[in-house]
Amino acid sequence: MWILILASALALASAKPHVNVQTDSRNQACGTPSGVPNGLSQYIVGGSIANTDAWPWQISLEYNGRHICGGTLIRNTAGNLVVVTAAHCVDGSLGNANNLRVKVGEMRLSQNVGQRMAVAEVRKHRSYNSATINNDIAILTFTTQPTEGSNVMPACMPSRDHGVNELSYVTGWGTTSEGGSTTDRLMEVSKPILADSACSSYLGTSYKSATMLCAGFAEGGADACQGDSGGPLVAQRNGIWELAGVVSWGYGCARPELPGVYADTWNFVSWIQANWS
């Protein structure tokens, strides 16, 4: 089993468009980017370069100045932006907020045109299990709020559980092949969310339907990979992009009959709401 954080970061830890506007609880926009998906992608492994401002909730999580994971901006009930990421991205020494920075509004990591934000607090799910990678979700809060704009906007929280074969997109700067190199440019890939029965058939008892979902094709070829961990799996529902899952783990990347696994955001809504303020 591979979790999708960068191997170098694990070593540090001694161990991965026109739409109706959706609003959050304070009537502020979410899930309605000015950009649109590339739409040409079959494959983040071998995927397409994301269009500008298509995924304004995507963040890069840095540890000591190095990209280690992705994450997603959401808005809490106080109207403040927070980050949802994977618990394994902030496990152990990686969870020291003083060593973490969140880059928002970035398309190319080398350009450094986005905002680099300090992390105030790391809140990892108390039932996260590093052996089974269950409950793989965490929240990061900011010391100061990012400035919102066309390149900085939260995704909406899920309004319902995912549907079988629902089309989803995953984005990130992770490796573009299993064991390969990370990409400087934000990539995207589309793939269907599978039924829990299919996930269990492919993945066995490692797949926990109460807290996970899986997405991909039987023939493989489309997946997140190392460095994409913690990033968003989003689905467009009634013209609104909602956070369906958080990149968690997989057996390799884009292998046939081994779909990628995500923390199922719908099953963590109550936990997120209890920990995002």
C-alpha positions in Angstrom: 0.0 0.0 0.0 1.2 3.5 -0.9 0.0 6.6 0.8 0.4 9.5 -1.6 2.6 11.9 0.3 6.1 12.5 -1.2 8.7 10.0 0.0 11.1 12.8 0.9 8.5 14.2 3.3 8.0 10.8 4.9 11.7 10.6 5.5 11.5 13.9 7.4 8.8 12.4 9.5 10.7 9.2 10.0 8.3 7.3 8.2 1.7 11.4 0.5 -19.1 28.6 -16.8 -22.0 30.2 -16.2 -23.6 28.7 -13.2 -25.9 29.6 -10.4 -23.8 30.9 -7.5 -23.7 28.6 -4.5 -23.2 30.3 -1.1 -22.1 29.1 2.3 -23.8 29.8 5.6 -22.7 33.4 5.5 -23.9 33.9 1.9 -20.4 34.0 0.5 -19.6 32.2 -2.7 -18.0 28.8 -3.0 -17.6 26.2 -5.7 -18.1 28.6 -8.6 -14.7 29.2 -10.3 -14.3 31.7 -13.2 -12.1 29.1 -15.0 -13.3 25.7 -16.3 -11.8 22.3 -16.4 -9.6 21.5 -19.4 -12.0 18.7 -20.4 -9.4 16.9 -22.4 -8.0 14.7 -19.7 -8.2 11.0 -19.6 -5.4 10.5 -17.2 -2.9 13.4 -12.8 -0.7 10.5 -13.9 -0.2 11.5 -17.6 -2.9 14.1 -17.0 -3.8 17.5 -18.4 -2.5 20.9 -17.3 -5.3 22.6 -15.4 -6.7 25.8 -16.8 -6.1 29.1 -14.9 -8.6 29.7 -12.1 -10.4 26.4 -12.7 -9.6 25.0 -9.2 -9.1 28.0 -6.9 -9.6 25.9 -3.8 -6.5 23.9 -4.5 -3.6 24.6 -2.1 0.0 23.4 -1.8 1.1 22.3 1.7 4.8 23.0 2.3 7.0 21.5 5.0 10.2 23.6 5.5 9.6 25.2 2.1 9.0 22.0 0.2 5.7 20.9 -1.4 4.6 17.7 0.3 0.8 17.5 -0.1 -2.3 19.2 -1.5 -5.4 20.4 0.3 -8.7 22.2 -0.2 -10.0 25.6 0.9 -13.4 25.5 2.5 -15.2 28.2 4.5 -16.4 27.8 8.1 -19.5 29.2 9.7 -17.6 32.3 10.8 -16.8 33.1 7.2 -13.1 32.2 7.5 -11.2 30.0 5.1 -9.6 26.8 6.5 -7.9 23.9 4.8 -9.0 20.3 4.6 -6.2 17.8 3.9 -5.2 14.3 4.8 -4.2 13.3 8.3 -1.1 11.4 7.0 0.2 14.7 5.5 0.5 16.2 9.0 1.3 13.1 11.0 4.2 13.0 13.4 6.8 15.8 13.0 5.0 16.9 9.9 2.3 18.2 12.1 4.4 21.0 13.6 2.5 24.1 12.5 5.7 26.3 12.7 7.2 24.3 9.9 4.1 24.4 7.6 3.1 26.9 5.0 0.0 26.9 2.8 0.3 28.3 -0.7 -2.9 29.5 -2.2 -3.7 30.9 -5.7 -0.9 29.1 -7.3 -0.8 27.3 -10.7 3.0 26.8 -11.1 4.9 26.2 -7.9 8.1 27.7 -9.2 6.5 31.0 -10.0 5.6 31.9 -6.4 2.9 34.3 -7.5 0.4 33.0 -5.0 0.0 33.8 -1.3 2.1 31.9 1.3 0.2 31.6 4.5 1.3 30.6 8.0 -0.6 27.8 9.8 -2.0 28.5 13.2 -3.2 25.1 14.2 -3.3 21.5 12.9 -6.3 19.4 13.8 -5.9 15.8 12.9 -8.8 13.4 13.3 -8.4 11.7 16.7 -9.2 8.3 15.2 -6.7 8.5 12.4 -4.9 5.2 12.1 -1.6 5.3 10.4 -1.5 1.5 9.9 -4.9 1.3 8.1 -5.0 4.9 6.9 -8.5 5.1 8.2 -10.1 8.5 9.2 -7.4 10.2 7.0 -8.5 13.8 7.4 -7.3 16.9 9.1 -8.0 20.6 9.2 -5.5 23.5 9.1 -6.3 27.0 10.3 -4.6 30.2 9.2 -2.9 32.8 11.4 -4.2 35.5 9.0 -6.8 35.0 6.2 -5.8 34.8 2.5 -7.1 37.4 0.1 -9.9 36.0 -2.0 -10.2 36.5 -5.7 -10.6 34.6 -9.0 -7.6 32.3 -8.0 -8.6 31.9 -4.3 -12.1 30.6 -3.6 -13.3 27.7 -1.4 -15.0 24.6 -2.6 -18.4 23.9 -1.2 -19.0 21.3 1.4 -20.9 18.2 0.1 -24.7 18.5 0.0 -25.1 14.7 -0.2 -23.1 11.5 -0.4 -21.4 10.6 -3.7 -23.3 8.8 -6.5 -22.2 5.6 -8.2 -20.3 6.5 -11.4 -20.5 10.2 -10.5 -17.9 12.1 -12.5 -15.2 13.6 -10.3 -12.0 15.5 -10.8 -8.8 15.2 -8.8 -6.0 17.9 -9.0 -2.5 18.3 -7.7 1.2 18.7 -8.3 2.1 15.1 -7.6 4.2 12.7 -9.7 2.9 12.1 -13.2 3.9 8.4 -13.1 4.4 5.8 -10.4 7.8 6.5 -8.8 8.3 9.5 -11.2 8.9 13.2 -10.7 6.5 15.8 -9.5 5.1 18.4 -11.8 5.6 22.2 -11.5 2.2 22.9 -13.0 -1.2 22.0 -11.5 -2.6 18.9 -13.2 -6.2 17.5 -13.4 -7.8 14.2 -14.2 -11.4 13.1 -14.4 -12.7 9.7 -13.3 -15.9 8.1 -11.9 -16.6 7.4 -8.3 -17.2 3.7 -7.9 -19.7 1.7 -5.8 -18.5 0.6 -2.4 -19.0 -3.0 -3.5 -16.6 -2.5 -6.5 -14.1 -0.8 -4.2 -14.2 -3.7 -1.8 -13.9 -6.2 -4.6 -10.8 -4.4 -6.0 -9.1 -3.4 -2.7 -10.3 -6.1 -0.1 -10.5 -5.4 3.6 -8.2 -2.4 3.4 -11.1 -0.5 2.0 -13.5 0.9 4.7 -16.8 1.9 3.2 -17.8 3.9 6.3 -15.0 6.4 5.9 -13.6 6.0 2.4 -14.6 6.1 -1.3 -12.7 5.0 -4.4 -12.6 6.4 -7.9 -11.0 5.2 -11.2 -11.4 2.9 -14.2 -11.1 -0.8 -14.2 -8.4 -0.5 -16.9 -6.4 2.0 -14.8 -4.6 4.9 -16.4 -6.2 7.7 -14.3 -5.1 8.4 -10.8 -3.6 10.6 -8.2 0.0 9.8 -7.2 2.7 10.6 -4.7 2.6 14.3 -3.8 -1.2 14.6 -4.5 -2.1 13.4 -1.0 -4.6 15.6 0.9 -5.8 17.2 -2.3 -9.4 17.6 -3.5 -11.6 15.1 -5.3 -14.5 17.4 -6.4 -17.8 16.7 -8.2 -20.0 19.2 -9.9 -23.6 19.1 -8.6 -26.2 21.4 -10.1 -23.3 23.6 -11.5 -21.6 23.8 -8.1 -18.2 22.1 -7.2 -18.4 20.2 -4.0 -15.6 18.5 -2.1 -16.4 14.8 -2.4 -13.2 13.3 -1.1 -9.6 13.9 0.1 -6.7 12.1 -1.7 -5.6 9.3 0.7 -3.9 6.1 -0.5 -3.6 3.6 -3.3 -1.7 0.5 -4.4 0.7 2.2 -6.7 -0.7 4.7 -9.1 -3.2 4.2 -12.0 -2.8 0.4 -12.0 -5.7 -1.7 -13.5 -8.4 -2.8 -11.0 -6.7 -0.8 -8.2 -8.7 2.5 -8.0 -7.4 5.4 -5.8 -8.8 5.8 -2.4 -10.1 9.0 -0.8 -11.5 10.0 2.6 -15.2 10.3 2.0 -15.9 13.9 3.0 -19.7 13.4 3.4 -19.0 11.0 6.3 -16.8 13.6 8.0 -19.1 16.7 7.7 -20.0 16.7 11.4 -16.3 16.3 12.4 -15.2 19.1 10.0 -17.9 21.4 11.3 -16.9 20.7 14.9 -13.2 21.4 14.2 -13.1 24.2 11.6 -13.6 27.3 13.9 
